[in-house]
Amino acid sequence: MDKKKKTPKQIAALVCVGLLLLLYLATLVVACLNFPGADRLFQACLVATVGLPILLWIYIWLFGKIKERRQGQDNSNGK
């Protein structure tokens, strides 16, 4: 079997999926429970559910830009 090496993008995406699943579960639990501060915790879970994929997109975008810059520097040094 040929196993491919995971790229940093794939690892980040898998971590994000795992965190999103935990956030969905936490949001459900907080919504069902009634304790002081539950409303603020519920809001935080919702904000994190939206913010986490945005942060992941920014990370992947910056990773691509840094990689392009390094490859550009490597090519210009070799001439």
N, C-alpha and C positions, 0 to 999 in steps of 0.2 A: 504494500500500500504506500502510495506517495502522500506524505503529509507535508502540507505547505506551511511555511512559517507565517505566523500571524503578524500583520502590520500594526503599527501604532494606532492607525485609524480604526482597524477592526477591534483592537483591544478596548479603545475608548468607547466605541459604539456598544460593545458587549457590557462594559461597566455601566454605561448610561441606561441600557435596557434593564439591568439588574436593579439599579437605583430607582428607576421609574416604577418597577413592579413593587418594590418596597414602599415607595411613596403612595401608590394606589392603595396598598393594604393599610398603611398608616392613616390615610384619609378616610377610608371606610371605617376603621376602628374608632377614630376620633369622632366621626359623624354619629356613630351609634352610642358612644358613651357620653355621659353628662357629668362633667366635673368643672371646677373653676378654671377658667383659662382655655377651655376646649374650643371656644370660638376663635381665639387668636391662633391656636395651634392648627385648626382646620384651615384658616386663611393662609398660614405659612406653608402648609402642605400643598395647597392649590397654587400658590405662587411658585414654589419649587418645582411643581409638575410642569409648569409653563417655562420656567427659567432654565431648568437643566438641559433640555434639548437645544435651547438657544446658546447656552454656554458651550455645549458640545460642538455645535456648528462653528462657533468662533474659534474654538481650539483646532478643529480640523482645517479651517481656512488659514489660520496663522501657521500651522504646521506646514501646509503646502507652500505658503509664501516663503518661509524660512528655508525650506528644502530647495525651492527654486533659486533663492539667493545664493545658497551654498554651492549649488551645481554651477551657477553662473560664475562664481569666483573661482571654482576649480577649473573651469574651461578657460578662463582668461589667464590664469597662472601658467597653464600648460603651453601657451603659445610662445 
